[in-house]
């Protein structure tokens, strides 16, 4: 931020640039988007965009950083909480789903970042953070096994990958749908099924 006393107007301007850029990057990837297009879509002049972000790369990096802050830092908070492992998984799922419902353009942008065929320099940090998120899941599941909450034969790495895959599946569904799919009830149900297995 250029100063602490940003007016509401300048906040809205940044928000417009952010949303337009997230939408275009999600659709066409980093290299497929020009500053001119970001300017046209956001209705903000190119000099103003340069003033706030410095460059196209600047916008991209800040988008990635915002996602990391918003989603991953809340995961770390949940990890430190004293609640049972299963509840942590439910809360994480709810948080992620809520983010996708509240910020669909951002969610779409982040979903394109985690696809294996996307690659550029700005992604290195994001991939590291995504791996960290994966490790948080593994840690929670491992803790649940150690406390006897989960079965001793559960495979933490595989369970974490399954949960991550399920998250992605439902978030993509939400992004393609007009109605609200991602609810707290669904988050609860997903973790219940994983928690019980198919035998109960």
MDTraj code that builds the backbone (N, CA, C; nanometers):
import mdtraj as md
import numpy as np

residues = "UNK UNK UNK UNK UNK UNK UNK UNK UNK UNK UNK UNK UNK UNK UNK UNK UNK UNK UNK UNK UNK UNK UNK UNK UNK UNK UNK UNK UNK UNK UNK UNK UNK UNK UNK UNK UNK UNK UNK UNK UNK UNK UNK UNK UNK UNK UNK UNK UNK UNK UNK UNK UNK UNK UNK UNK UNK UNK UNK UNK UNK UNK UNK UNK UNK UNK UNK UNK UNK UNK UNK UNK UNK UNK UNK UNK UNK UNK UNK UNK UNK UNK UNK UNK UNK UNK UNK UNK UNK UNK UNK UNK UNK UNK UNK UNK UNK UNK UNK UNK UNK UNK UNK UNK UNK UNK UNK UNK UNK UNK UNK UNK UNK UNK UNK UNK UNK UNK UNK UNK UNK UNK UNK UNK UNK UNK UNK UNK UNK UNK UNK UNK UNK UNK UNK UNK UNK UNK UNK UNK UNK UNK UNK UNK UNK UNK UNK UNK UNK UNK UNK UNK UNK UNK UNK UNK UNK UNK UNK UNK UNK UNK UNK UNK UNK UNK UNK UNK UNK UNK UNK UNK UNK UNK UNK UNK UNK UNK UNK UNK UNK UNK UNK UNK UNK UNK UNK UNK UNK UNK UNK UNK UNK UNK UNK UNK UNK UNK UNK UNK".split()
xyz = np.array([
    [0.0840, -0.1187, 0.0000],
    [0.0000, 0.0000, 0.0000],
    [0.0885, 0.1250, 0.0000],
    [0.0438, 0.2283, -0.0714],
    [0.1280, 0.3476, -0.0811],
    [0.1171, 0.4376, 0.0412],
    [0.0039, 0.4413, 0.1062],
    [-0.0020, 0.5083, 0.2363],
    [-0.1136, 0.4487, 0.3187],
    [-0.1103, 0.4778, 0.4482],
    [-0.2063, 0.4146, 0.5388],
    [-0.3444, 0.4775, 0.5281],
    [-0.3504, 0.5979, 0.4685],
    [-0.4775, 0.6696, 0.4669],
    [-0.5443, 0.6579, 0.3308],
    [-0.5402, 0.5401, 0.2754],
    [-0.6037, 0.5205, 0.1459],
    [-0.7521, 0.5545, 0.1553],
    [-0.7993, 0.6299, 0.0591],
    [-0.9419, 0.6648, 0.0596],
    [-1.0215, 0.5435, 0.0161],
    [-1.1516, 0.5481, 0.0439],
    [-1.2396, 0.4393, 0.0002],
    [-1.2321, 0.4275, -0.1515],
    [-1.2219, 0.5439, -0.2167],
    [-1.2173, 0.5483, -0.3619],
    [-1.0975, 0.4713, -0.4171],
    [-0.9787, 0.4937, -0.3576],
    [-0.8593, 0.4257, -0.4068],
    [-0.8660, 0.2761, -0.3742],
    [-0.9323, 0.2427, -0.2619],
    [-0.9507, 0.1005, -0.2291],
    [-1.0377, 0.0348, -0.3364],
    [-1.1455, 0.1020, -0.3756],
    [-1.2346, 0.0488, -0.4806],
    [-1.1613, 0.0330, -0.6127],
    [-1.0761, 0.1299, -0.6439],
    [-0.9987, 0.1243, -0.7686],
    [-0.9099, 0.0006, -0.7688],
    [-0.8389, -0.0199, -0.6591],
    [-0.7515, -0.1384, -0.6477],
    [-0.8328, -0.2669, -0.6599],
    [-0.9469, -0.2660, -0.5933],
    [-1.0364, -0.3836, -0.5962],
    [-1.0801, -0.4155, -0.7394],
    [-1.1153, -0.3098, -0.8162],
    [-1.1567, -0.3288, -0.9560],
    [-1.0439, -0.3871, -1.0401],
    [-0.9236, -0.3348, -1.0202],
    [-0.8069, -0.3851, -1.0942],
    [-0.7831, -0.5320, -1.0581],
    [-0.7884, -0.5590, -0.9278],
    [-0.7675, -0.6939, -0.8744],
    [-0.8647, -0.7946, -0.9347],
    [-0.9936, -0.7600, -0.9311],
    [-1.0981, -0.8503, -0.9821],
    [-1.0824, -0.8742, -1.1314],
    [-1.0572, -0.7655, -1.2055],
    [-1.0406, -0.7779, -1.3511],
    [-0.9211, -0.8666, -1.3832],
    [-0.8097, -0.8433, -1.3126],
    [-0.6876, -0.9211, -1.3375],
    [-0.7080, -1.0679, -1.3005],
    [-0.7720, -1.0934, -1.1855],
    [-0.7965, -1.2321, -1.1422],
    [-0.8791, -1.3043, -1.2477],
    [-0.9820, -1.2364, -1.2980],
    [-1.0711, -1.2957, -1.3989],
    [-0.9920, -1.3297, -1.5256],
    [-0.9124, -1.2347, -1.5735],
    [-0.8378, -1.2555, -1.6986],
    [-0.7276, -1.3600, -1.6831],
    [-0.6538, -1.3542, -1.5719],
    [-0.5476, -1.4533, -1.5489],
    [-0.6061, -1.5945, -1.5403],
    [-0.7215, -1.6065, -1.4739],
    [-0.7841, -1.7391, -1.4593],
    [-0.8241, -1.7934, -1.5958],
    [-0.8680, -1.7028, -1.6825],
    [-0.9176, -1.7439, -1.8143],
    [-0.8041, -1.7783, -1.9104],
    [-0.6984, -1.6926, -1.9082],
    [-0.5988, -1.7067, -2.0146],
    [-0.4550, -1.7249, -1.9672],
    [-0.4359, -1.7335, -1.8362],
    [-0.2986, -1.7514, -1.7877],
    [-0.2209, -1.6200, -1.7892],
    [-0.1096, -1.6196, -1.7201],
    [-0.0299, -1.4977, -1.7024],
    [0.0124, -1.4368, -1.8368],
    [0.0665, -1.5218, -1.9253],
    [0.1207, -1.4703, -2.0518],
    [0.0132, -1.4279, -2.1507],
    [-0.1097, -1.4781, -2.1303],
    [-0.2178, -1.4471, -2.2248],
    [-0.2898, -1.3169, -2.1966],
    [-0.2416, -1.2407, -2.0974],
    [-0.3132, -1.1195, -2.0554],
    [-0.2215, -0.9977, -2.0688],
    [-0.2752, -0.8889, -2.1235],
    [-0.1960, -0.7657, -2.1346],
    [-0.2477, -0.6608, -2.0368],
    [-0.1624, -0.5628, -2.0064],
    [-0.2035, -0.4529, -1.9186],
    [-0.3202, -0.3760, -1.9819],
    [-0.3189, -0.3664, -2.1149],
    [-0.4287, -0.2964, -2.1849],
    [-0.5622, -0.3627, -2.1537],
    [-0.5640, -0.4967, -2.1574],
    [-0.6890, -0.5697, -2.1288],
    [-0.7330, -0.5506, -1.9840],
    [-0.6352, -0.5531, -1.8917],
    [-0.6688, -0.5312, -1.7504],
    [-0.7289, -0.3917, -1.7346],
    [-0.6701, -0.2953, -1.8053],
    [-0.7190, -0.1572, -1.8009],
    [-0.8620, -0.1489, -1.8556],
    [-0.8858, -0.2132, -1.9710],
    [-1.0208, -0.2090, -2.0326],
    [-1.1235, -0.2762, -1.9430],
    [-1.0884, -0.3927, -1.8899],
    [-1.1860, -0.4684, -1.8103],
    [-1.2165, -0.4003, -1.6759],
    [-1.1150, -0.3368, -1.6174],
    [-1.1352, -0.2748, -1.4853],
    [-1.1878, -0.1313, -1.4968],
    [-1.1769, -0.0736, -1.6171],
    [-1.2181, 0.0657, -1.6343],
    [-1.1220, 0.1619, -1.5657],
    [-0.9969, 0.1167, -1.5441],
    [-0.8955, 0.1997, -1.4776],
    [-0.7820, 0.2243, -1.5782],
    [-0.7321, 0.3463, -1.5841],
    [-0.6280, 0.3770, -1.6834],
    [-0.4985, 0.3027, -1.6526],
    [-0.4201, 0.2803, -1.7591],
    [-0.2926, 0.2082, -1.7413],
    [-0.1989, 0.2789, -1.6436],
    [-0.1813, 0.4134, -1.6521],
    [-0.0928, 0.4789, -1.5547],
    [-0.1356, 0.4550, -1.4095],
    [-0.2674, 0.4527, -1.3853],
    [-0.3169, 0.4279, -1.2487],
    [-0.2815, 0.2859, -1.2041],
    [-0.2960, 0.1897, -1.2961],
    [-0.2618, 0.0502, -1.2630],
    [-0.1129, 0.0407, -1.2294],
    [-0.0292, 0.1084, -1.3108],
    [0.1150, 0.1078, -1.2828],
    [0.1454, 0.1728, -1.1483],
    [0.0691, 0.2775, -1.1146],
    [0.0894, 0.3460, -0.9866],
    [0.0653, 0.2511, -0.8691],
    [-0.0415, 0.1725, -0.8766],
    [-0.0749, 0.0827, -0.7649],
    [0.0113, -0.0429, -0.7607],
    [0.0416, -0.0982, -0.8773],
    [0.1038, -0.2318, -0.8778],
    [0.2419, -0.2382, -0.9430],
    [0.2826, -0.1329, -1.0127],
    [0.4154, -0.1328, -1.0741],
    [0.4236, -0.2031, -1.2078],
    [0.3580, -0.3199, -1.2186],
    [0.3664, -0.3980, -1.3428],
    [0.2610, -0.5088, -1.3401],
    [0.2507, -0.5785, -1.4524],
    [0.1596, -0.6937, -1.4586],
    [0.2046, -0.7995, -1.3572],
    [0.3355, -0.8175, -1.3491],
    [0.3908, -0.9143, -1.2535],
    [0.3557, -0.8730, -1.1098],
    [0.3573, -0.7415, -1.0872],
    [0.3211, -0.6888, -0.9549],
    [0.1787, -0.7258, -0.9160],
    [0.0867, -0.7145, -1.0122],
    [-0.0536, -0.7514, -0.9852],
    [-0.0616, -0.8998, -0.9540],
    [0.0067, -0.9795, -1.0362],
    [0.0025, -1.1256, -1.0213],
    [0.0546, -1.1675, -0.8841],
    [0.1704, -1.1115, -0.8474],
    [0.2302, -1.1448, -0.7175],
    [0.1378, -1.1062, -0.6027],
    [0.0754, -0.9888, -0.6145],
    [-0.0097, -0.9439, -0.5045],
    [-0.1362, -1.0295, -0.4943],
    [-0.1868, -1.0744, -0.6083],
    [-0.3013, -1.1665, -0.6072],
    [-0.2640, -1.2953, -0.5349],
    [-0.1485, -1.3506, -0.5714],
    [-0.1016, -1.4745, -0.5083],
    [-0.0845, -1.4536, -0.3578],
    [-0.0201, -1.3420, -0.3205],
    [0.0030, -1.3130, -0.1780],
    [-0.1265, -1.2983, -0.1005],
    [-0.2253, -1.2342, -0.1627],
    [-0.3546, -1.2149, -0.0966],
    [-0.4195, -1.3494, -0.0667],
    [-0.4132, -1.4397, -0.1631],
    [-0.4700, -1.5736, -0.1432],
    [-0.3988, -1.6497, -0.0345],
    [-0.2661, -1.6393, -0.0358],
    [-0.1860, -1.7072, 0.0662],
    [-0.2257, -1.6560, 0.2050],
    [-0.2330, -1.5235, 0.2177],
    [-0.2697, -1.4631, 0.3458],
    [-0.4087, -1.5073, 0.3885],
    [-0.5025, -1.4982, 0.2957],
    [-0.6428, -1.5189, 0.3290],
    [-0.6724, -1.6631, 0.3690],
    [-0.6240, -1.7550, 0.2886],
    [-0.6600, -1.8957, 0.3109],
    [-0.5597, -1.9673, 0.4003],
    [-0.4326, -1.9626, 0.3622],
    [-0.3348, -2.0459, 0.4307],
    [-0.3092, -2.0020, 0.5739],
    [-0.3125, -1.8700, 0.5990],
    [-0.2850, -1.8265, 0.7364],
    [-0.3973, -1.8712, 0.8302],
    [-0.5210, -1.8773, 0.7788],
    [-0.6301, -1.9255, 0.8650],
    [-0.6135, -2.0751, 0.8935],
    [-0.5536, -2.1495, 0.7992],
    [-0.5260, -2.2917, 0.8216],
    [-0.4273, -2.3098, 0.9361],
    [-0.3268, -2.2225, 0.9390],
    [-0.2264, -2.2334, 1.0456],
    [-0.2883, -2.2066, 1.1826],
    [-0.3813, -2.1117, 1.1861],
    [-0.4516, -2.0807, 1.3109],
    [-0.5318, -2.2025, 1.3573],
    [-0.6006, -2.2668, 1.2629],
    [-0.6821, -2.3854, 1.2952],
    [-0.5914, -2.4975, 1.3475],
    [-0.4751, -2.5137, 1.2841],
    [-0.3810, -2.6187, 1.3247],
    [-0.3435, -2.6036, 1.4724],
    [-0.3239, -2.4785, 1.5165],
    [-0.2796, -2.4531, 1.6551],
    [-0.3938, -2.4671, 1.7561],
    [-0.5174, -2.4697, 1.7087],
    [-0.6329, -2.4758, 1.7984],
    [-0.6376, -2.6073, 1.8759],
    [-0.7077, -2.6058, 1.9889],
    [-0.7111, -2.7246, 2.0760],
    [-0.8242, -2.8225, 2.0404],
    [-0.9066, -2.7912, 1.9405],
    [-1.0211, -2.8790, 1.9095],
    [-0.9758, -3.0136, 1.8518],
    [-1.0640, -3.1152, 1.8534],
    [-1.0296, -3.2470, 1.7970],
    [-0.9934, -3.2373, 1.6484],
    [-0.9135, -3.3339, 1.6014],
    [-0.8646, -3.3338, 1.4637],
    [-0.9788, -3.3278, 1.3620],
    [-1.0845, -3.4053, 1.3873],
    [-1.1966, -3.4084, 1.2929],
    [-1.2597, -3.2694, 1.2796],
    [-1.2769, -3.2007, 1.3919],
    [-1.3352, -3.0660, 1.3890],
    [-1.2466, -2.9685, 1.3110],
    [-1.1154, -2.9861, 1.3244],
    [-1.0230, -2.9000, 1.2492],
    [-1.0444, -2.9176, 1.0986],
    [-1.0606, -3.0429, 1.0565],
    [-1.0829, -3.0701, 0.9136],
    [-1.2141, -3.0076, 0.8667],
    [-1.3159, -3.0141, 0.9513],
    [-1.4460, -2.9553, 0.9169],
    [-1.4329, -2.8031, 0.9046],
    [-1.3674, -2.7401, 1.0011],
    [-1.3528, -2.5934, 1.0010],
    [-1.2717, -2.5480, 0.8791],
    [-1.1640, -2.6215, 0.8467],
    [-1.0836, -2.5877, 0.7291],
    [-1.1675, -2.5961, 0.6020],
    [-1.2472, -2.7007, 0.5910],
    [-1.3314, -2.7197, 0.4727],
    [-1.4341, -2.6070, 0.4622],
    [-1.4958, -2.5732, 0.5751],
    [-1.5939, -2.4634, 0.5767],
    [-1.5303, -2.3317, 0.5328],
    [-1.4105, -2.3034, 0.5859],
    [-1.3404, -2.1781, 0.5530],
    [-1.3109, -2.1683, 0.4033],
    [-1.2606, -2.2778, 0.3483],
    [-1.2260, -2.2815, 0.2068],
    [-1.3506, -2.2635, 0.1203],
    [-1.4574, -2.3328, 0.1566],
    [-1.5833, -2.3226, 0.0815],
    [-1.6388, -2.1806, 0.0874],
    [-1.6326, -2.1201, 0.2066],
    [-1.6843, -1.9838, 0.2229],
    [-1.6066, -1.8851, 0.1357],
    [-1.4756, -1.9062, 0.1296],
    [-1.3903, -1.8205, 0.0458],
    [-1.4336, -1.8306, -0.1006],
    [-1.4586, -1.9540, -0.1473],
    [-1.4985, -1.9747, -0.2873],
    [-1.6341, -1.9116, -0.3176],
    [-1.7235, -1.9130, -0.2180],
    [-1.8567, -1.8531, -0.2362],
    [-1.8465, -1.6997, -0.2349],
    [-1.7671, -1.6460, -0.1432],
    [-1.7564, -1.4999, -0.1287],
    [-1.6736, -1.4344, -0.2391],
    [-1.5706, -1.5047, -0.2854],
    [-1.4792, -1.4451, -0.3844],
    [-1.4591, -1.5383, -0.5043],
    [-1.5623, -1.5593, -0.5844],
    [-1.5510, -1.6574, -0.6936],
    [-1.4399, -1.6270, -0.7940],
    [-1.4196, -1.4979, -0.8281],
    [-1.3141, -1.4648, -0.9258],
    [-1.1763, -1.5021, -0.8712],
    [-1.1546, -1.4718, -0.7420],
    [-1.0272, -1.5066, -0.6792],
    [-1.0131, -1.6582, -0.6716],
    [-1.1214, -1.7254, -0.6316],
    [-1.1167, -1.8712, -0.6181],
    [-1.0787, -1.9356, -0.7517],
    [-1.1383, -1.8869, -0.8597],
    [-1.1089, -1.9419, -0.9929],
    [-0.9606, -1.9214, -1.0258],
    [-0.9100, -1.8028, -0.9923],
    [-0.7689, -1.7721, -1.0157],
    [-0.6795, -1.8705, -0.9386],
    [-0.7118, -1.8944, -0.8099],
    [-0.6293, -1.9854, -0.7298],
    [-0.6428, -2.1291, -0.7761],
    [-0.7610, -2.1667, -0.8222],
    [-0.7802, -2.3034, -0.8719],
    [-0.6929, -2.3278, -0.9951],
    [-0.6780, -2.2243, -1.0792],
    [-0.5916, -2.2430, -1.1967],
    [-0.4446, -2.2523, -1.1543],
    [-0.4106, -2.1927, -1.0400],
    [-0.2718, -2.1990, -0.9926],
    [-0.2335, -2.3396, -0.9480],
    [-0.3296, -2.4147, -0.8939],
    [-0.2936, -2.5471, -0.8403],
    [-0.3015, -2.6574, -0.9448],
    [-0.3370, -2.6217, -1.0703],
    [-0.3349, -2.7254, -1.1739],
    [-0.1895, -2.7493, -1.2134],
    [-0.1524, -2.8765, -1.2339],
    [-0.0110, -2.9113, -1.2511],
    [0.0535, -2.8474, -1.3736],
    [-0.0258, -2.8143, -1.4789],
    [0.0381, -2.7668, -1.6016],
    [0.0631, -2.6149, -1.6009],
    [0.0261, -2.5463, -1.4941],
    [0.0534, -2.4022, -1.4849],
    [0.1924, -2.3836, -1.4272],
    [0.2740, -2.3007, -1.4936],
    [0.4059, -2.2779, -1.4354],
    [0.4638, -2.1438, -1.4762],
    [0.5021, -2.0644, -1.3799],
    [0.5835, -1.9454, -1.4043],
    [0.6479, -1.9044, -1.2727],
    [0.7369, -1.8062, -1.2805],
    [0.8177, -1.7684, -1.1633],
    [0.7323, -1.7275, -1.0436],
    [0.6228, -1.6578, -1.0687],
    [0.5382, -1.6098, -0.9583],
    [0.4756, -1.7258, -0.8811],
    [0.4754, -1.8430, -0.9438],
    [0.4080, -1.9568, -0.8811],
    [0.4931, -2.0319, -0.7804],
    [0.6233, -2.0121, -0.7850],
    [0.7114, -2.0898, -0.6971],
    [0.6674, -2.0741, -0.5519],
    [0.6442, -1.9491, -0.5109],
    [0.6030, -1.9205, -0.3735],
    [0.4673, -1.9858, -0.3441],
    [0.3750, -1.9743, -0.4393],
    [0.2417, -2.0300, -0.4192],
    [0.2488, -2.1819, -0.4023],
    [0.3284, -2.2466, -0.4875],
    [0.3412, -2.3933, -0.4807],
    [0.3974, -2.4350, -0.3445],
    [0.4961, -2.3580, -0.2970],
    [0.5540, -2.3870, -0.1647],
    [0.4470, -2.3772, -0.0573],
    [0.3657, -2.2722, -0.0664],
    [0.2593, -2.2517, 0.0321],
    [0.1540, -2.3620, 0.0213],
    [0.1234, -2.4034, -0.1014],
    [0.0247, -2.5098, -0.1222],
    [0.0757, -2.6401, -0.0614],
    [0.2070, -2.6629, -0.0758],
    [0.2663, -2.7826, -0.0137],
    [0.2548, -2.7738, 0.1387],
    [0.2749, -2.6512, 0.1899],
    [0.2627, -2.6291, 0.3339],
    [0.1202, -2.6610, 0.3795],
    [0.0227, -2.6195, 0.2990],
    [-0.1181, -2.6488, 0.3293],
    [-0.1390, -2.7996, 0.3353],
    [-0.0788, -2.8702, 0.2383],
    [-0.0871, -3.0158, 0.2356],
    [-0.0280, -3.0764, 0.3613],
    [0.0839, -3.0168, 0.4059],
    [0.1492, -3.0680, 0.5273],
    [0.0642, -3.0412, 0.6516],
    [-0.0090, -2.9295, 0.6525],
    [-0.0977, -2.8995, 0.7655],
    [-0.2045, -3.0090, 0.7757],
    [-0.2605, -3.0478, 0.6610],
    [-0.3597, -3.1564, 0.6591],
    [-0.2989, -3.2858, 0.7121],
    [-0.1797, -3.3180, 0.6604],
    [-0.1106, -3.4410, 0.7031],
    [-0.0889, -3.4382, 0.8543],
    [-0.0438, -3.3220, 0.9054],
    [-0.0176, -3.3068, 1.0489],
    [-0.1441, -3.3295, 1.1310],
    [-0.2553, -3.2708, 1.0861],
    [-0.3822, -3.2864, 1.1594],
    [-0.4237, -3.4338, 1.1625],
    [-0.4110, -3.5015, 1.0489],
    [-0.4514, -3.6426, 1.0418],
    [-0.3586, -3.7284, 1.1285],
    [-0.2296, -3.6979, 1.1217],
    [-0.1320, -3.7723, 1.2042],
    [-0.1647, -3.7557, 1.3533],
    [-0.1958, -3.6329, 1.3927],
    [-0.2312, -3.6056, 1.5331],
    [-0.3546, -3.6849, 1.5732],
    [-0.4520, -3.6925, 1.4817],
    [-0.5745, -3.7678, 1.5071],
    [-0.5487, -3.9165, 1.5243],
    [-0.4504, -3.9682, 1.4496],
    [-0.4136, -4.1108, 1.4619],
    [-0.3455, -4.1330, 1.5978],
    [-0.2529, -4.0413, 1.6306],
    [-0.1797, -4.0542, 1.7580],
    [-0.2723, -4.0458, 1.8791],
    [-0.3766, -3.9648, 1.8681],
    [-0.4682, -3.9489, 1.9824],
    [-0.5736, -4.0597, 1.9863],
    [-0.5732, -4.1457, 1.8835],
    [-0.6714, -4.2543, 1.8791],
    [-0.8046, -4.2106, 1.8189],
    [-0.8105, -4.0854, 1.7733],
    [-0.9351, -4.0354, 1.7129],
    [-0.9599, -4.1012, 1.5764],
    [-0.8496, -4.1240, 1.5022],
    [-0.8582, -4.1927, 1.3728],
    [-0.7950, -4.3311, 1.3870],
    [-0.8277, -4.4195, 1.2958],
    [-0.7728, -4.5559, 1.2994],
    [-0.6226, -4.5577, 1.2805],
    [-0.5574, -4.6526, 1.3473],
    [-0.4105, -4.6601, 1.3449],
    [-0.3562, -4.6885, 1.2050],
    [-0.4373, -4.7520, 1.1195],
    [-0.3858, -4.7899, 0.9868],
    [-0.4097, -4.6806, 0.8816],
    [-0.4695, -4.5692, 0.9207],
    [-0.4948, -4.4611, 0.8248],
    [-0.3630, -4.4077, 0.7695],
    [-0.3609, -4.3760, 0.6413],
    [-0.2411, -4.3237, 0.5761],
    [-0.2552, -4.1715, 0.5645],
    [-0.1820, -4.0942, 0.6477],
    [-0.2016, -3.9486, 0.6519],
    [-0.1801, -3.8796, 0.5169],
    [-0.0735, -3.9197, 0.4433],
    [-0.0442, -3.8558, 0.3140],
    [-0.1575, -3.8786, 0.2147],
    [-0.2032, -4.0039, 0.2074],
    [-0.3111, -4.0367, 0.1132],
    [-0.4411, -3.9668, 0.1537],
    [-0.4721, -3.9700, 0.2828],
    [-0.5947, -3.9043, 0.3321],
    [-0.5924, -3.7549, 0.2987],
    [-0.4762, -3.6901, 0.3175],
    [-0.4630, -3.5464, 0.2875],
    [-0.4859, -3.5208, 0.1388],
    [-0.4310, -3.6072, 0.0526],
    [-0.4498, -3.5911, -0.0930],
    [-0.5969, -3.6078, -0.1302],
    [-0.6630, -3.7043, -0.0663],
    [-0.8059, -3.7268, -0.0945],
    [-0.8873, -3.6026, -0.0545],
    [-0.8600, -3.5489, 0.0648],
    [-0.9337, -3.4302, 0.1097],
    [-0.9087, -3.3139, 0.0138],
    [-0.7816, -3.2918, -0.0223],
    [-0.7468, -3.1841, -0.1168],
    [-0.8189, -3.2007, -0.2499],
    [-0.8246, -3.3242, -0.2985],
    [-0.8934, -3.3526, -0.4247],
    [-1.0429, -3.3264, -0.4157],
    [-1.1010, -3.3640, -0.3023],
    [-1.2449, -3.3411, -0.2806],
    [-1.2728, -3.1904, -0.2740],
    [-1.1876, -3.1147, -0.2049],
    [-1.2021, -2.9688, -0.1993],
    [-1.2056, -2.9109, -0.3407],
    [-1.1052, -2.9508, -0.4215],
    [-1.0964, -2.8971, -0.5577],
    [-1.2203, -2.9315, -0.6385],
    [-1.2637, -3.0560, -0.6282],
    [-1.3805, -3.1012, -0.7045],
    [-1.5024, -3.0136, -0.6754],
    [-1.5319, -2.9935, -0.5480],
    [-1.6529, -2.9184, -0.5119],
    [-1.6385, -2.7691, -0.5397],
    [-1.5176, -2.7162, -0.5265],
    [-1.4986, -2.5735, -0.5567],
    [-1.5188, -2.5499, -0.7070],
    [-1.4646, -2.6386, -0.7904],
    [-1.4888, -2.6250, -0.9359],
    [-1.6387, -2.6327, -0.9652],
    [-1.7073, -2.7246, -0.8995],
    [-1.8525, -2.7367, -0.9186],
    [-1.9230, -2.6058, -0.8853],
    [-1.8827, -2.5467, -0.7723],
    [-1.9424, -2.4201, -0.7298],
    [-1.9170, -2.3105, -0.8333],
    [-1.7945, -2.3046, -0.8835],
    [-1.7582, -2.1982, -0.9774],
    [-1.8330, -2.2115, -1.1102],
    [-1.8757, -2.3338, -1.1417],
    [-1.9479, -2.3554, -1.2677],
    [-2.0992, -2.3433, -1.2498],
    [-2.1444, -2.3232, -1.1266],
    [-2.2881, -2.3273, -1.0991],
    [-2.3428, -2.1896, -1.0631],
    [-2.4708, -2.1702, -1.0911],
    [-2.5377, -2.0447, -1.0544],
    [-2.5868, -2.0488, -0.9101],
    [-2.6133, -2.1716, -0.8609],
    [-2.6675, -2.1799, -0.7237],
    [-2.5569, -2.2131, -0.6233],
    [-2.5874, -2.1927, -0.4974],
    [-2.4862, -2.2175, -0.3934],
    [-2.4800, -2.3664, -0.3613],
    [-2.3647, -2.4250, -0.3875],
    [-2.3421, -2.5679, -0.3612],
    [-2.2636, -2.5854, -0.2307],
    [-2.1678, -2.4962, -0.2098],
    [-2.0762, -2.5109, -0.0965],
    [-2.1383, -2.4569, 0.0320],
    [-2.1860, -2.5474, 0.1137],
    [-2.2491, -2.5077, 0.2397],
    [-2.1707, -2.5673, 0.3568],
    [-2.1989, -2.5166, 0.4761],
    [-2.1382, -2.5745, 0.5967],
    [-2.1794, -2.7199, 0.6141],
    [-2.3047, -2.7499, 0.5746],
    [-2.3567, -2.8878, 0.5878],
    [-2.2767, -2.9825, 0.4982],
    [-2.2477, -2.9366, 0.3757],
    [-2.1696, -3.0201, 0.2835],
    [-2.0288, -3.0436, 0.3398],
    [-1.9692, -2.9386, 0.3939],
    [-1.8342, -2.9508, 0.4529],
    [-1.8347, -3.0579, 0.5621],
    [-1.9360, -3.0516, 0.6477],
    [-1.9508, -3.1470, 0.7579],
    [-1.9673, -3.2896, 0.7035],
    [-2.0518, -3.3018, 0.6023],
    [-2.0843, -3.4333, 0.5459],
    [-1.9614, -3.4990, 0.4808],
    [-1.8836, -3.4167, 0.4084],
    [-1.7632, -3.4681, 0.3415],
    [-1.6676, -3.5283, 0.4444],
    [-1.6417, -3.4535, 0.5510],
    [-1.5476, -3.5026, 0.6531],
    [-1.6065, -3.6220, 0.7271],
    [-1.7379, -3.6230, 0.7506],
    [-1.8049, -3.7385, 0.8148],
    [-1.7797, -3.8658, 0.7354],
    [-1.8002, -3.8591, 0.6031],
    [-1.7836, -3.9787, 0.5186],
    [-1.6396, -4.0272, 0.5258],
    [-1.5451, -3.9317, 0.5160],
    [-1.4038, -3.9702, 0.5231],
    [-1.3701, -4.0269, 0.6609],
    [-1.4313, -3.9682, 0.7614],
    [-1.4046, -4.0069, 0.8996],
    [-1.4569, -4.1494, 0.9273],
    [-1.5751, -4.1800, 0.8783],
    [-1.6379, -4.3097, 0.9074],
    [-1.5938, -4.4173, 0.8081],
    [-1.5499, -4.3760, 0.6899],
    [-1.5287, -4.4748, 0.5841],
    [-1.6636, -4.5188, 0.5303],
    [-1.6672, -4.6170, 0.4442],
    [-1.7943, -4.6571, 0.3823],
    [-1.8620, -4.7715, 0.4565],
    [-1.8067, -4.8100, 0.5694],
    [-1.8632, -4.9267, 0.6391],
    [-1.9774, -4.8924, 0.7323],
    [-1.9885, -4.7641, 0.7708],
    [-2.0920, -4.7321, 0.8696],
    [-2.2170, -4.6810, 0.8020],
])
top = md.Topology()
chain = top.add_chain()
for i, resn in enumerate(residues, 1):
    res = top.add_residue(resn, chain, resSeq=i)
    for name in ("N", "CA", "C"):
        top.add_atom(name, md.element.get_by_symbol(name[0]), res)
traj = md.Trajectory(xyz[None], top)
